[in-house]
Amino acid sequence: MYLPEDLEVRLDAQSSATGISKAELIRRGIALLLDDAERPKRSRKLPAFDSGRPLSPEAMDDAFYEHIKDRAARR
């Protein structure tokens, strides 16, 4: 086994106490770790808005959030 002795002892005790195999406890622990890990973000270019005239910050926010909402609806 690749675990330090103290973890091996604790794993044996947990397995005995719960009736769950050591392998299953290890799988569950790995799943918890990976589920809680922050996933790397894909780098995407921000959408460009060209209306032919400058937008106010509020209008740019509205257009940006509308784009996000449309993309989320397509998923």
TORPA-961859 format. One record per residue: residue number from 1; x, y, z of N, C-alpha, C, O in turn. Coordinates in steps of 0.05 Angstrom, whole numbers, plus 5000, padded with zeros to 4 digits. Each point is the difference from the previous one (the first is absolute). Example, Ala and Ser with C-alpha at 12.3 -4.5 7.8 and 13.67 -1.06 7.14 Angstrom:
<rec pos="1" n_east="5264" n_north="4886" n_up="5156" ca_east="4982" ca_north="5024" ca_up="5000" c_east="5018" c_north="5024" c_up="5000" o_east="5021" o_north="5000" o_up="5013"/>
<rec pos="2" n_east="4972" n_north="5021" n_up="4973" ca_east="5016" ca_north="5024" ca_up="5001" c_east="4985" c_north="5022" c_up="5014" o_east="5010" o_north="5022" o_up="5004"/>
This chain:
<rec pos="1" n_east="5017" n_north="4976" n_up="5000" ca_east="4983" ca_north="5024" ca_up="5000" c_east="5018" c_north="5025" c_up="5000" o_east="5022" o_north="4999" o_up="5009"/>
<rec pos="2" n_east="4968" n_north="5022" n_up="4981" ca_east="5015" ca_north="5025" ca_up="4997" c_east="4994" c_north="5020" c_up="5021" o_east="5007" o_north="5024" o_up="4998"/>
<rec pos="3" n_east="4979" n_north="4968" n_up="5023" ca_east="4993" ca_north="5019" ca_up="5022" c_east="5019" c_north="4998" c_up="5023" o_east="5011" o_north="4979" o_up="5005"/>
<rec pos="4" n_east="4994" n_north="5044" n_up="5008" ca_east="5016" ca_north="4998" ca_up="5025" c_east="4985" c_north="4982" c_up="5020" o_east="4976" o_north="4997" o_up="4999"/>
<rec pos="5" n_east="5040" n_north="4992" n_up="5019" ca_east="4989" ca_north="4980" ca_up="5019" c_east="4977" c_north="5011" c_up="5016" o_east="4980" o_north="4986" o_up="5005"/>
<rec pos="6" n_east="5022" n_north="5040" n_up="5004" ca_east="4978" ca_north="5011" ca_up="5016" c_east="4974" c_north="5002" c_up="4985" o_east="4978" o_north="4995" o_up="5011"/>
<rec pos="7" n_east="5023" n_north="5012" n_up="4963" ca_east="4976" ca_north="5001" ca_up="4984" c_east="4989" c_north="4972" c_up="4994" o_east="4976" o_north="4995" o_up="4999"/>
<rec pos="8" n_east="5042" n_north="4986" n_up="4998" ca_east="4992" ca_north="4972" ca_up="4995" c_east="4985" c_north="4990" c_up="5025" o_east="4980" o_north="4986" o_up="4997"/>
<rec pos="9" n_east="5030" n_north="5020" n_up="5026" ca_east="4986" ca_north="4991" ca_up="5025" c_east="4973" c_north="5013" c_up="5002" o_east="4980" o_north="4987" o_up="5006"/>
<rec pos="10" n_east="5018" n_north="5039" n_up="4988" ca_east="4974" ca_north="5014" ca_up="5002" c_east="4981" c_north="4989" c_up="4979" o_east="4976" o_north="4997" o_up="5005"/>
<rec pos="11" n_east="5034" n_north="4997" n_up="4971" ca_east="4983" ca_north="4989" ca_up="4979" c_east="4990" c_north="4972" c_up="5007" o_east="4977" o_north="4994" o_up="4996"/>
<rec pos="12" n_east="5040" n_north="4990" n_up="5016" ca_east="4992" ca_north="4973" ca_up="5009" c_east="4977" c_north="5003" c_up="5021" o_east="4981" o_north="4985" o_up="4999"/>
<rec pos="13" n_east="5023" n_north="5033" n_up="5020" ca_east="4980" ca_north="5004" ca_up="5021" c_east="4974" c_north="5010" c_up="4988" o_east="4979" o_north="4990" o_up="5009"/>
<rec pos="14" n_east="5022" n_north="5028" n_up="4973" ca_east="4975" ca_north="5010" ca_up="4988" c_east="4986" c_north="4979" c_up="4984" o_east="4975" o_north="4997" o_up="5000"/>
<rec pos="15" n_east="5040" n_north="4987" n_up="4985" ca_east="4989" ca_north="4978" ca_up="4985" c_east="4987" c_north="4980" c_up="5018" o_east="4977" o_north="4991" o_up="4995"/>
<rec pos="16" n_east="5036" n_north="5002" n_up="5027" ca_east="4988" ca_north="4981" ca_up="5019" c_east="4975" c_north="5011" c_up="5013" o_east="4980" o_north="4986" o_up="5004"/>
<rec pos="17" n_east="5021" n_north="5039" n_up="5003" ca_east="4977" ca_north="5013" ca_up="5014" c_east="4976" c_north="5003" c_up="4982" o_east="4977" o_north="4998" o_up="5010"/>
<rec pos="18" n_east="5027" n_north="5006" n_up="4965" ca_east="4978" ca_north="5006" ca_up="4982" c_east="4992" c_north="4976" c_up="4982" o_east="4978" o_north="5000" o_up="4989"/>
<rec pos="19" n_east="5040" n_north="4981" n_up="5009" ca_east="4995" ca_north="4977" ca_up="4982" c_east="5003" c_north="5008" c_up="4971" o_east="4992" o_north="4985" o_up="4982"/>
<rec pos="20" n_east="5021" n_north="5037" n_up="5013" ca_east="5006" ca_north="5009" ca_up="4972" c_east="5029" c_north="4993" c_up="4994" o_east="5017" o_north="5005" o_up="5016"/>
<rec pos="21" n_east="4987" n_north="4984" n_up="4961" ca_east="5027" ca_north="4992" ca_up="4993" c_east="5019" c_north="5024" c_up="4999" o_east="4992" o_north="5023" o_up="4995"/>
<rec pos="22" n_east="5034" n_north="4971" n_up="5010" ca_east="5020" ca_north="5021" ca_up="4999" c_east="5000" c_north="5013" c_up="4972" o_east="5003" o_north="5024" o_up="4997"/>
<rec pos="23" n_east="4995" n_north="4960" n_up="4982" ca_east="5000" ca_north="5010" ca_up="4973" c_east="4977" c_north="5020" c_up="4995" o_east="5004" o_north="5020" o_up="4988"/>
<rec pos="24" n_east="4973" n_north="4973" n_up="5023" ca_east="4977" ca_north="5017" ca_up="4996" c_east="5004" c_north="5026" c_up="5016" o_east="4993" o_north="5022" o_up="4990"/>
<rec pos="25" n_east="5018" n_north="4977" n_up="5034" ca_east="5005" ca_north="5024" ca_up="5015" c_east="5020" c_north="5018" c_up="4986" o_east="4996" o_north="5024" o_up="4999"/>
<rec pos="26" n_east="5024" n_north="4964" n_up="4989" ca_east="5020" ca_north="5016" ca_up="4984" c_east="4986" c_north="5013" c_up="4976" o_east="5005" o_north="5023" o_up="4995"/>
<rec pos="27" n_east="4978" n_north="4961" n_up="4991" ca_east="4986" ca_north="5012" ca_up="4976" c_east="4983" c_north="5023" c_up="5009" o_east="4999" o_north="5021" o_up="4986"/>
<rec pos="28" n_east="4986" n_north="4976" n_up="5036" ca_east="4983" ca_north="5022" ca_up="5010" c_east="5016" c_north="5025" c_up="5008" o_east="4993" o_north="5022" o_up="4994"/>
<rec pos="29" n_east="5030" n_north="4973" n_up="5018" ca_east="5017" ca_north="5022" ca_up="5008" c_east="5011" c_north="5015" c_up="4976" o_east="5000" o_north="5025" o_up="4999"/>
<rec pos="30" n_east="5008" n_north="4961" n_up="4980" ca_east="5010" ca_north="5012" ca_up="4976" c_east="4977" c_north="5015" c_up="4986" o_east="5004" o_north="5023" o_up="4991"/>
<rec pos="31" n_east="4972" n_north="4966" n_up="5008" ca_east="4977" ca_north="5013" ca_up="4988" c_east="4994" c_north="5026" c_up="5014" o_east="4995" o_north="5020" o_up="4987"/>
<rec pos="32" n_east="5005" n_north="4980" n_up="5040" ca_east="4995" ca_north="5025" ca_up="5015" c_east="5021" c_north="5021" c_up="4994" o_east="4994" o_north="5023" o_up="4996"/>
<rec pos="33" n_east="5031" n_north="4969" n_up="5003" ca_east="5022" ca_north="5018" ca_up="4994" c_east="4996" c_north="5013" c_up="4972" o_east="5003" o_north="5024" o_up="4997"/>
<rec pos="34" n_east="4991" n_north="4959" n_up="4984" ca_east="4998" ca_north="5010" ca_up="4972" c_east="4975" c_north="5017" c_up="4997" o_east="5000" o_north="5019" o_up="4985"/>
<rec pos="35" n_east="4978" n_north="4974" n_up="5028" ca_east="4975" ca_north="5015" ca_up="4998" c_east="5004" c_north="5028" c_up="5012" o_east="4988" o_north="5019" o_up="4990"/>
<rec pos="36" n_east="5028" n_north="4983" n_up="5031" ca_east="5004" ca_north="5026" ca_up="5014" c_east="5022" c_north="5017" c_up="4986" o_east="5002" o_north="5024" o_up="5006"/>
<rec pos="37" n_east="5014" n_north="4963" n_up="4977" ca_east="5022" ca_north="5015" ca_up="4988" c_east="4988" c_north="5020" c_up="4980" o_east="4981" o_north="4994" o_up="4986"/>
<rec pos="38" n_east="5032" n_north="5029" n_up="5012" ca_east="4992" ca_north="5020" ca_up="4981" c_east="5009" c_north="4991" c_up="4972" o_east="5023" o_north="4993" o_up="4996"/>
<rec pos="39" n_east="4958" n_north="5007" n_up="4987" ca_east="5006" ca_north="4991" ca_up="4972" c_east="5014" c_north="5023" c_up="4986" o_east="4993" o_north="5023" o_up="5003"/>
<rec pos="40" n_east="5026" n_north="4971" n_up="4980" ca_east="5014" ca_north="5021" ca_up="4985" c_east="4980" c_north="5013" c_up="4981" o_east="4983" o_north="4987" o_up="4988"/>
<rec pos="41" n_east="5019" n_north="5039" n_up="5010" ca_east="4982" ca_north="5015" ca_up="4982" c_east="5011" c_north="5000" c_up="4972" o_east="5024" o_north="5004" o_up="4996"/>
<rec pos="42" n_east="4958" n_north="4992" n_up="4985" ca_east="5009" ca_north="5002" ca_up="4972" c_east="5002" c_north="5030" c_up="4993" o_east="4983" o_north="5016" o_up="5008"/>
<rec pos="43" n_east="5038" n_north="4990" n_up="4979" ca_east="5003" ca_north="5028" ca_up="4992" c_east="4985" c_north="5004" c_up="4974" o_east="5004" o_north="4987" o_up="4980"/>
<rec pos="44" n_east="4978" n_north="5032" n_up="5021" ca_east="4984" ca_north="5007" ca_up="4977" c_east="5002" c_north="5030" c_up="4996" o_east="5002" o_north="5015" o_up="5020"/>
<rec pos="45" n_east="4996" n_north="4994" n_up="4956" ca_east="5000" ca_north="5028" ca_up="4995" c_east="4973" c_north="5011" c_up="5008" o_east="4979" o_north="4987" o_up="4996"/>
<rec pos="46" n_east="5021" n_north="5037" n_up="5015" ca_east="4975" ca_north="5013" ca_up="5006" c_east="4987" c_north="5008" c_up="4974" o_east="5013" o_north="5007" o_up="4981"/>
<rec pos="47" n_east="4960" n_north="4993" n_up="5019" ca_east="4987" ca_north="5008" ca_up="4975" c_east="5005" c_north="5030" c_up="4995" o_east="5001" o_north="5016" o_up="5018"/>
<rec pos="48" n_east="5001" n_north="4990" n_up="4956" ca_east="5003" ca_north="5028" ca_up="4992" c_east="4973" c_north="5011" c_up="4991" o_east="4985" o_north="4986" o_up="4986"/>
<rec pos="49" n_east="5010" n_north="5038" n_up="5022" ca_east="4974" ca_north="5012" ca_up="4993" c_east="5007" c_north="5025" c_up="4983" o_east="5014" o_north="5018" o_up="5009"/>
<rec pos="50" n_east="4977" n_north="4983" n_up="4967" ca_east="5005" ca_north="5022" ca_up="4982" c_east="4973" c_north="5010" c_up="4990" o_east="4989" o_north="4990" o_up="4981"/>
<rec pos="51" n_east="5001" n_north="5031" n_up="5032" ca_east="4975" ca_north="5011" ca_up="4992" c_east="5003" c_north="5024" c_up="4981" o_east="4981" o_north="5012" o_up="4991"/>
<rec pos="52" n_east="5044" n_north="4995" n_up="5004" ca_east="5006" ca_north="5023" ca_up="4983" c_east="5001" c_north="5025" c_up="5017" o_east="5008" o_north="5022" o_up="4990"/>
<rec pos="53" n_east="4985" n_north="4977" n_up="5035" ca_east="5002" ca_north="5022" ca_up="5018" c_east="5009" c_north="4990" c_up="5027" o_east="4995" o_north="4977" o_up="5007"/>
<rec pos="54" n_east="5019" n_north="5040" n_up="5009" ca_east="5008" ca_north="4991" ca_up="5026" c_east="4976" c_north="4994" c_up="5018" o_east="4980" o_north="5013" o_up="4999"/>
<rec pos="55" n_east="5023" n_north="4967" n_up="5018" ca_east="4980" ca_north="4993" ca_up="5019" c_east="5007" c_north="5011" c_up="5028" o_east="5023" o_north="5002" o_up="5007"/>
<rec pos="56" n_east="4956" n_north="5004" n_up="5008" ca_east="5005" ca_north="5008" ca_up="5027" c_east="5008" c_north="4975" c_up="5016" o_east="4995" o_north="4978" o_up="4991"/>
<rec pos="57" n_east="5018" n_north="5026" n_up="5032" ca_east="5007" ca_north="4976" ca_up="5016" c_east="4975" c_north="4983" c_up="5007" o_east="5002" o_north="4976" o_up="5000"/>
<rec pos="58" n_east="4976" n_north="5037" n_up="5006" ca_east="4975" ca_north="4985" ca_up="5006" c_east="4990" c_north="4984" c_up="4976" o_east="4992" o_north="4977" o_up="5003"/>
<rec pos="59" n_east="5009" n_north="5035" n_up="4974" ca_east="4991" ca_north="4987" ca_up="4976" c_east="5019" c_north="4976" c_up="4993" o_east="4991" o_north="4979" o_up="4991"/>
<rec pos="60" n_east="5035" n_north="5025" n_up="5013" ca_east="5019" ca_north="4979" ca_up="4995" c_east="4995" c_north="4977" c_up="5020" o_east="5000" o_north="4977" o_up="4991"/>
<rec pos="61" n_east="4995" n_north="5029" n_up="5034" ca_east="4993" ca_north="4979" ca_up="5020" c_east="4975" c_north="4985" c_up="4991" o_east="5000" o_north="4975" o_up="5001"/>
<rec pos="62" n_east="4979" n_north="5039" n_up="4991" ca_east="4976" ca_north="4987" ca_up="4991" c_east="5005" c_north="4982" c_up="4977" o_east="4990" o_north="4977" o_up="4999"/>
<rec pos="63" n_east="5025" n_north="5032" n_up="4981" ca_east="5006" ca_north="4983" ca_up="4976" c_east="5016" c_north="4976" c_up="5008" o_east="4996" o_north="4978" o_up="4990"/>
<rec pos="64" n_east="5024" n_north="5026" n_up="5028" ca_east="5017" ca_north="4978" ca_up="5008" c_east="4984" c_north="4979" c_up="5015" o_east="5003" o_north="4976" o_up="4994"/>
<rec pos="65" n_east="4981" n_north="5032" n_up="5025" ca_east="4984" ca_north="4981" ca_up="5016" c_east="4979" c_north="4986" c_up="4982" o_east="4993" o_north="4977" o_up="5005"/>
<rec pos="66" n_east="4996" n_north="5037" n_up="4976" ca_east="4981" ca_north="4988" ca_up="4981" c_east="5014" c_north="4978" c_up="4984" o_east="4989" o_north="4978" o_up="4995"/>
<rec pos="67" n_east="5036" n_north="5027" n_up="4997" ca_east="5016" ca_north="4980" ca_up="4985" c_east="5004" c_north="4975" c_up="5018" o_east="4997" o_north="4978" o_up="4991"/>
<rec pos="68" n_east="5010" n_north="5027" n_up="5034" ca_east="5005" ca_north="4978" ca_up="5019" c_east="4974" c_north="4984" c_up="5004" o_east="5001" o_north="4975" o_up="4999"/>
<rec pos="69" n_east="4977" n_north="5038" n_up="5004" ca_east="4974" ca_north="4987" ca_up="5004" c_east="4993" c_north="4983" c_up="4975" o_east="4990" o_north="4978" o_up="5003"/>
<rec pos="70" n_east="5015" n_north="5033" n_up="4974" ca_east="4994" ca_north="4985" ca_up="4975" c_east="5017" c_north="4975" c_up="4998" o_east="4991" o_north="4979" o_up="4992"/>
<rec pos="71" n_east="5035" n_north="5023" n_up="5015" ca_east="5018" ca_north="4977" ca_up="4999" c_east="4992" c_north="4979" c_up="5020" o_east="5001" o_north="4976" o_up="4994"/>
<rec pos="72" n_east="4991" n_north="5033" n_up="5030" ca_east="4992" ca_north="4981" ca_up="5021" c_east="4974" c_north="4985" c_up="4991" o_east="4997" o_north="4976" o_up="5007"/>
<rec pos="73" n_east="4985" n_north="5038" n_up="4979" ca_east="4975" ca_north="4987" ca_up="4992" c_east="5005" c_north="4979" c_up="4979" o_east="4984" o_north="4981" o_up="4997"/>
<rec pos="74" n_east="5038" n_north="5021" n_up="4988" ca_east="5007" ca_north="4980" ca_up="4979" c_east="5012" c_north="4975" c_up="5011" o_east="5002" o_north="4980" o_up="4986"/>
<rec pos="75" n_east="5006" n_north="5020" n_up="5040" ca_east="5014" ca_north="4977" ca_up="5011" c_east="4980" c_north="4979" c_up="5009" o_east="5007" o_north="4979" o_up="5010"/>
